Structure formats: structure tokens, C-alpha cells
């Protein structure tokens, strides 16, 4: 770890075996005030996270030693450091698997740098947010977990118990992609993990109540083939 980095600085660990990708990411991150550390193998990443825990990990899946998915699995055995997956694959199954194993987000190569930096900011904010934060504000939408009250433009939003539980789950993980399986397991139990029709129905109902235009959702966003993301303001 670079000893010149101030103690309070946020360090992002880049794990990728392509030197040009590491350089590109490092430059982009440091222009935003973050500090970048880079390694090219999974074992180097595991050792560095253990010795000098970063604020976030950008993890490529195609590493020369350990598969990136194995690195993620080992990290999740002992740390909740935010992990954003970098993948050259458009395979939705791979993305879902990574998210189910504990990744916070994913970006497909070749990536759009501003989008990647936005995902990094969201993941860092989510990691800093206290679990007991009682009130979440998303523009004119306010979700008060302490009072179980949801308002849109100052007007109370009437939600069923299940609708509220689903909205609460999404809001508490705002900015993070939650897979269909994760949501179904949390709200309806392990035996409902394949019942995606439940989810579509309830998502549609919630959108009708909180979105200005339910057909063009801006808050509760679909990640095609993967799940849903409740958007957090940049």
C-alpha cells in the first residue's frame, strides 16, 4: 500500500490482469479524489484486502490464477467490502451468480467510464449508510422506516404489508442491484425463489404508487434478466 496516501483517503483496489485497464481505471478514480491500488491476480487481491482493507474492490472475473467468482466467494467469508464486478461477458447468468454471491454491482467491458464512476460512488455511499438510518429521501419520495410511512410529494402512499416490505428492502439497498432470487427469498421465503411472477406483480403495483410515470420508471429500475435496482441520487 502506498504510504503517501492520507489515512482518511478512500482507496479502491483494482483487480485486473490487463495493464491498460488498470491504468485507465486508476487515472479515472484519482481524478475524482479517490486513490487506486492495483493487482493482477486473485491471491494478490485477497492478501492485500486482508492487510490493508480498501473502501471498495473493482474485481475482474477473468484472472490468471483464481477465478474472480472464487475471489468474491472467499472475500465474502470474512468481509463486506463493496465489490463491483468487471466482466467482458454479457451472460446474465454469470452476473446473477456474482450478485447472489455478494457482489454489489457489475459493469460490462468495454465500460463507460462516467457510468463506472457513478456506480463506484453509489457503492461507497451504500457502504457508509448506517443500517438503522430511519429516513430515506429520493427527491419528492420519502420513506420513513421508523414510522413505516411513505410519502410522495407530501401525500401519504398507501401500501399493503407486502408492498411495504418489498419497498423497504429495495430502499435499504438503494443503488445496489438485487437479483430476483435475493428479493423473493427475502420477502416470500426460500421456497419462492423461482416465483418471479410474484415480483413482477408487486413491482408494478409499487411503481403505480410512487413513480410519476410507471411506464418509464426512474426510481424502481429493472435490470433486464437480473433483478431490480432502487436508484439513489448521484
C-alpha positions as a Python dict, from the first residue, in 0.01 Angstrom:
ca = {
    (1, 'X'): (0, 0, 0),
    (2, 'X'): (127, 347, -90),
    (3, 'X'): (246, 503, 239),
    (4, 'X'): (194, 855, 97),
    (5, 'X'): (-184, 811, 88),
    (6, 'X'): (-351, 1003, 372),
    (7, 'X'): (-509, 784, 637),
    (8, 'X'): (-854, 927, 568),
    (9, 'X'): (-838, 872, 191),
    (10, 'X'): (-1068, 620, 26),
    (11, 'X'): (-870, 351, -153),
    (12, 'X'): (-1016, 148, -439),
    (13, 'X'): (-844, -182, -518),
    (14, 'X'): (-838, -269, -889),
    (15, 'X'): (-803, -642, -960),
    (16, 'X'): (-742, -698, -1331),
    (17, 'X'): (-473, -874, -1532),
    (18, 'X'): (-481, -619, -1816),
    (19, 'X'): (-226, -336, -1751),
    (20, 'X'): (-410, -89, -1975),
    (21, 'X'): (-737, -145, -1787),
    (22, 'X'): (-561, -95, -1453),
    (23, 'X'): (-403, 230, -1575),
    (24, 'X'): (-731, 360, -1718),
    (25, 'X'): (-922, 285, -1400),
    (26, 'X'): (-652, 430, -1176),
    (27, 'X'): (-645, 760, -1366),
    (28, 'X'): (-1025, 783, -1370),
    (29, 'X'): (-1057, 710, -998),
    (30, 'X'): (-786, 953, -895),
    (31, 'X'): (-944, 1239, -1091),
    (32, 'X'): (-1242, 1205, -854),
    (33, 'X'): (-1031, 1226, -539),
    (34, 'X'): (-1012, 852, -475),
    (35, 'X'): (-685, 661, -455),
    (36, 'X'): (-620, 347, -658),
    (37, 'X'): (-419, 37, -580),
    (38, 'X'): (-380, -232, -847),
    (39, 'X'): (-304, -604, -853),
    (40, 'X'): (-328, -859, -1132),
    (41, 'X'): (-408, -1186, -954),
    (42, 'X'): (-674, -1313, -719),
    (43, 'X'): (-429, -1418, -448),
    (44, 'X'): (-266, -1075, -450),
    (45, 'X'): (-611, -923, -407),
    (46, 'X'): (-703, -1148, -114),
    (47, 'X'): (-374, -1076, 61),
    (48, 'X'): (-399, -700, 11),
    (49, 'X'): (-759, -679, 129),
    (50, 'X'): (-659, -871, 444),
    (51, 'X'): (-359, -648, 517),
    (52, 'X'): (-493, -309, 405),
    (53, 'X'): (-873, -317, 366),
    (54, 'X'): (-979, -85, 82),
    (55, 'X'): (-1303, 111, 63),
    (56, 'X'): (-1408, -80, -249),
    (57, 'X'): (-1286, -352, -486),
    (58, 'X'): (-1318, -350, -866),
    (59, 'X'): (-1288, -720, -949),
    (60, 'X'): (-1236, -868, -1295),
    (61, 'X'): (-1373, -1221, -1332),
    (62, 'X'): (-1107, -1340, -1579),
    (63, 'X'): (-797, -1360, -1363),
    (64, 'X'): (-487, -1575, -1437),
    (65, 'X'): (-489, -1771, -1110),
    (66, 'X'): (-817, -1779, -919),
    (67, 'X'): (-1144, -1722, -1098),
    (68, 'X'): (-1290, -1386, -997),
    (69, 'X'): (-1601, -1563, -866),
    (70, 'X'): (-1381, -1765, -629),
    (71, 'X'): (-1211, -1446, -510),
    (72, 'X'): (-1554, -1299, -439),
    (73, 'X'): (-1664, -1611, -253),
    (74, 'X'): (-1352, -1602, -32),
    (75, 'X'): (-1389, -1231, 38),
    (76, 'X'): (-1750, -1278, 147),
    (77, 'X'): (-1642, -1536, 403),
    (78, 'X'): (-1498, -1257, 618),
    (79, 'X'): (-1556, -908, 475),
    (80, 'X'): (-1843, -697, 341),
    (81, 'X'): (-1617, -459, 148),
    (82, 'X'): (-1814, -335, -156),
    (83, 'X'): (-1725, -532, -471),
    (84, 'X'): (-1810, -423, -824),
    (85, 'X'): (-1759, -696, -1080),
    (86, 'X'): (-1588, -618, -1412),
    (87, 'X'): (-1683, -866, -1682),
    (88, 'X'): (-1636, -895, -2057),
    (89, 'X'): (-1934, -1129, -2073),
    (90, 'X'): (-2295, -1033, -2142),
    (91, 'X'): (-2406, -1362, -1986),
    (92, 'X'): (-2690, -1274, -1749),
    (93, 'X'): (-2642, -1599, -1557),
    (94, 'X'): (-2286, -1500, -1470),
    (95, 'X'): (-2399, -1159, -1348),
    (96, 'X'): (-2680, -1308, -1139),
    (97, 'X'): (-2440, -1560, -985),
    (98, 'X'): (-2195, -1286, -889),
    (99, 'X'): (-2470, -1076, -731),
    (100, 'X'): (-2613, -1376, -547),
    (101, 'X'): (-2265, -1447, -408),
    (102, 'X'): (-2238, -1099, -263),
    (103, 'X'): (-2122, -859, -534),
    (104, 'X'): (-2267, -510, -500),
    (105, 'X'): (-2283, -431, -870),
    (106, 'X'): (-2137, -520, -1208),
    (107, 'X'): (-2008, -333, -1514),
    (108, 'X'): (-1967, -491, -1854),
    (109, 'X'): (-1649, -430, -2059),
    (110, 'X'): (-1592, -219, -2257),
    (111, 'X'): (-1735, 11, -1992),
    (112, 'X'): (-1841, 373, -1997),
    (113, 'X'): (-1607, 548, -1753),
    (114, 'X'): (-1858, 805, -1618),
    (115, 'X'): (-2109, 525, -1557),
    (116, 'X'): (-1849, 317, -1376),
    (117, 'X'): (-1752, 611, -1155),
    (118, 'X'): (-2119, 670, -1076),
    (119, 'X'): (-2154, 304, -971),
    (120, 'X'): (-1845, 342, -753),
    (121, 'X'): (-1988, 649, -579),
    (122, 'X'): (-2319, 475, -515),
    (123, 'X'): (-2148, 164, -374),
    (124, 'X'): (-1933, 377, -142),
    (125, 'X'): (-2235, 572, -19),
    (126, 'X'): (-2427, 250, 41),
    (127, 'X'): (-2137, 110, 244),
    (128, 'X'): (-2128, 423, 461),
    (129, 'X'): (-2502, 432, 523),
    (130, 'X'): (-2595, 316, 870),
    (131, 'X'): (-2829, 18, 880),
    (132, 'X'): (-3053, 195, 1130),
    (133, 'X'): (-3096, 508, 919),
    (134, 'X'): (-3465, 583, 970),
    (135, 'X'): (-3545, 817, 682),
    (136, 'X'): (-3457, 784, 313),
    (137, 'X'): (-3522, 1066, 68),
    (138, 'X'): (-3531, 1025, -310),
    (139, 'X'): (-3639, 1360, -447),
    (140, 'X'): (-4006, 1400, -354),
    (141, 'X'): (-4030, 1041, -227),
    (142, 'X'): (-3968, 999, 146),
    (143, 'X'): (-3956, 659, 315),
    (144, 'X'): (-3959, 679, 695),
    (145, 'X'): (-3876, 334, 828),
    (146, 'X'): (-3924, 432, 1191),
    (147, 'X'): (-4287, 533, 1139),
    (148, 'X'): (-4345, 297, 844),
    (149, 'X'): (-4466, 600, 650),
    (150, 'X'): (-4412, 661, 277),
    (151, 'X'): (-4495, 994, 116),
    (152, 'X'): (-4474, 1117, -241),
    (153, 'X'): (-4488, 1496, -287),
    (154, 'X'): (-4613, 1526, 69),
    (155, 'X'): (-4904, 1286, 19),
    (156, 'X'): (-4919, 955, 207),
    (157, 'X'): (-4870, 649, -12),
    (158, 'X'): (-5094, 357, 87),
    (159, 'X'): (-4905, 27, 69),
    (160, 'X'): (-5001, -327, 163),
    (161, 'X'): (-4777, -510, 408),
    (162, 'X'): (-4600, -699, 128),
    (163, 'X'): (-4561, -387, -86),
    (164, 'X'): (-4407, -203, 208),
    (165, 'X'): (-4170, -492, 287),
    (166, 'X'): (-4053, -501, -74),
    (167, 'X'): (-4006, -123, -93),
    (168, 'X'): (-3820, -122, 239),
    (169, 'X'): (-3581, -392, 115),
    (170, 'X'): (-3509, -203, -208),
    (171, 'X'): (-3470, 131, -34),
    (172, 'X'): (-3228, -4, 227),
    (173, 'X'): (-3012, -128, -60),
    (174, 'X'): (-3061, 178, -280),
    (175, 'X'): (-2814, 186, -566),
    (176, 'X'): (-2741, -186, -541),
    (177, 'X'): (-2873, -446, -783),
    (178, 'X'): (-3084, -708, -607),
    (179, 'X'): (-3147, -1025, -804),
    (180, 'X'): (-3490, -1181, -844),
    (181, 'X'): (-3375, -1471, -627),
    (182, 'X'): (-3246, -1245, -348),
    (183, 'X'): (-3569, -1047, -333),
    (184, 'X'): (-3800, -1348, -349),
    (185, 'X'): (-3604, -1528, -79),
    (186, 'X'): (-3614, -1224, 150),
    (187, 'X'): (-3981, -1135, 104),
    (188, 'X'): (-4153, -1468, 32),
    (189, 'X'): (-3905, -1723, 167),
    (190, 'X'): (-3661, -1979, 17),
    (191, 'X'): (-3934, -2189, -144),
    (192, 'X'): (-4042, -1893, -360),
    (193, 'X'): (-3708, -1822, -530),
    (194, 'X'): (-3839, -1916, -874),
    (195, 'X'): (-4177, -1742, -848),
    (196, 'X'): (-4077, -1432, -1043),
    (197, 'X'): (-4437, -1358, -1137),
    (198, 'X'): (-4498, -1256, -772),
    (199, 'X'): (-4224, -1000, -805),
    (200, 'X'): (-4342, -854, -1136),
    (201, 'X'): (-4692, -801, -997),
    (202, 'X'): (-4575, -626, -681),
    (203, 'X'): (-4314, -415, -859),
    (204, 'X'): (-4586, -295, -1098),
    (205, 'X'): (-4812, -207, -804),
    (206, 'X'): (-4539, -11, -626),
    (207, 'X'): (-4449, 177, -943),
    (208, 'X'): (-4811, 281, -984),
    (209, 'X'): (-4794, 439, -640),
    (210, 'X'): (-4452, 607, -636),
    (211, 'X'): (-4350, 676, -996),
    (212, 'X'): (-4453, 988, -1190),
    (213, 'X'): (-4474, 769, -1500),
    (214, 'X'): (-4490, 397, -1412),
    (215, 'X'): (-4418, 302, -1775),
    (216, 'X'): (-4089, 494, -1760),
    (217, 'X'): (-3973, 408, -1409),
    (218, 'X'): (-3698, 630, -1270),
    (219, 'X'): (-3689, 509, -910),
    (220, 'X'): (-3754, 136, -921),
    (221, 'X'): (-3548, 33, -1223),
    (222, 'X'): (-3541, -305, -1396),
    (223, 'X'): (-3204, -469, -1461),
    (224, 'X'): (-3307, -693, -1755),
    (225, 'X'): (-3270, -1061, -1681),
    (226, 'X'): (-3109, -990, -1344),
    (227, 'X'): (-3334, -810, -1098),
    (228, 'X'): (-3412, -459, -975),
    (229, 'X'): (-3227, -153, -853),
    (230, 'X'): (-3375, 130, -650),
    (231, 'X'): (-3192, 432, -781),
    (232, 'X'): (-3006, 666, -549),
    (233, 'X'): (-2937, 1025, -646),
    (234, 'X'): (-2583, 1087, -764),
}
